[in-house]
Amino acid sequence: MTLRDLTIDSGAVEEGLIEKTVAPYVRYDTDRREVVLLPEETSSLTRLAKIALYLLARRGWRYFKLKEPVLEEASPKEIAEAVRENRNTVRGDLQDLTRNSVIYRTNAGNYTVLPHVVPRMKKLIDTGDTG
């Protein structure tokens, strides 16, 4: 065995993790280029879990073969609308998630999920625990 035998396709691994995590809760509308959270399926999730789910699902757009890519990052307004919560409440949650290194705030003031956090997202969504 050589070291080359130990390589993995990290993109495929990440895509699989995202798919496994978001599949029960989300659908992608490729015509409107939107992530749709399924109301009934997400009703038992915490607000933090919904926010994390939405941003994780947006990261999943990178695996669609679209002519024009969909922006993965989202503004607080977009997030609040997607999770159907008050924008000011969501802003506070975004700050908490950023402080806990669950999500990343871009220089433009938008939010996204970084690759190294993707494995933690399932736990957050399943349990509401940011740790």
C-alpha positions in Angstrom: 0.0 0.0 0.0 1.2 3.5 -0.8 0.2 6.9 0.5 -1.8 7.4 -2.7 -4.0 4.5 -1.8 -5.1 6.5 1.3 -6.5 9.5 -0.7 -10.2 10.4 -0.7 -12.3 12.7 -2.7 -13.1 15.3 -0.1 -15.8 16.9 -2.3 -17.6 13.6 -2.6 -17.4 13.1 1.2 -18.7 16.6 1.8 -21.5 16.2 -0.7 -22.6 13.0 1.0 -22.6 14.6 4.4 -24.6 17.5 3.2 -27.1 15.3 1.4 -27.5 13.0 4.4 -28.1 15.9 6.7 -30.5 18.1 4.6 -32.5 15.4 2.8 -35.2 15.0 5.4 -35.8 18.7 5.7 -35.0 20.5 2.5 -35.8 20.7 -1.2 -33.9 22.6 -3.9 -35.9 24.7 -6.3 -33.5 24.8 -9.3 -35.8 27.0 -11.3 -36.0 29.8 -8.7 -32.6 28.9 -7.3 -33.9 28.7 -3.8 -33.5 26.3 -0.8 -36.9 25.4 0.5 -37.2 24.3 4.1 -40.1 21.9 4.5 -42.4 23.4 7.1 -43.8 20.2 8.6 -40.4 18.4 8.7 -38.6 21.4 10.3 -41.3 22.3 12.8 -39.5 20.4 15.6 -36.1 21.9 15.0 -34.7 24.7 17.1 -34.3 28.1 15.5 -30.5 27.7 15.5 -30.9 24.3 13.9 -33.0 25.8 11.1 -30.5 28.5 10.5 -27.7 26.0 10.3 -29.7 23.7 8.1 -30.5 26.5 5.7 -26.8 27.6 5.4 -25.7 24.0 5.0 -28.2 23.4 2.3 -27.0 26.6 0.5 -23.5 25.1 0.6 -24.9 22.1 -1.3 -25.6 24.3 -4.3 -21.9 23.8 -5.3 -22.7 20.2 -6.2 -25.4 21.2 -8.8 -24.2 21.5 -12.4 -25.9 24.8 -13.1 -24.9 27.2 -15.9 -24.5 30.0 -13.3 -23.6 29.0 -9.8 -25.8 30.0 -6.9 -24.2 32.1 -4.2 -23.7 30.0 -1.1 -23.6 32.8 1.4 -26.8 34.5 2.6 -27.7 37.8 4.2 -29.5 37.9 7.6 -32.6 39.0 5.7 -32.5 36.0 3.4 -31.9 33.7 6.3 -34.8 35.2 8.4 -37.2 34.8 5.5 -36.1 31.2 4.8 -36.5 30.1 8.4 -39.7 32.3 8.9 -38.3 34.1 11.9 -37.9 37.8 12.9 -34.8 39.3 11.4 -33.6 40.8 14.7 -33.9 37.5 16.5 -32.1 35.8 13.6 -29.3 38.4 13.8 -28.6 37.5 17.4 -28.6 33.8 16.6 -26.2 34.4 13.7 -23.8 36.2 16.1 -24.1 33.2 18.6 -23.4 30.7 15.8 -20.4 32.8 14.6 -19.0 33.1 18.1 -19.2 29.3 18.4 -17.4 28.9 15.1 -20.4 27.1 13.5 -20.8 29.6 10.7 -18.6 32.3 9.2 -19.4 35.9 8.6 -18.0 37.3 5.4 -16.6 40.8 4.9 -19.9 41.7 3.1 -21.9 40.8 6.2 -23.3 37.6 4.8 -23.1 34.2 6.4 -21.8 30.8 5.2 -20.6 27.4 6.3 -16.9 26.6 6.0 -15.9 23.1 4.8 -14.3 22.0 8.1 -17.6 22.6 10.0 -19.8 20.5 7.8 -19.5 17.3 9.9 -20.5 19.3 13.1 -23.7 20.5 11.4 -25.6 17.2 11.6 -25.1 17.1 15.4 -26.4 20.7 15.6 -29.4 20.0 13.5 -30.2 16.8 15.3 -29.7 18.0 18.8 -29.6 21.8 18.7 -26.2 21.6 20.4 -23.6 24.1 19.0 -20.7 22.5 20.9 
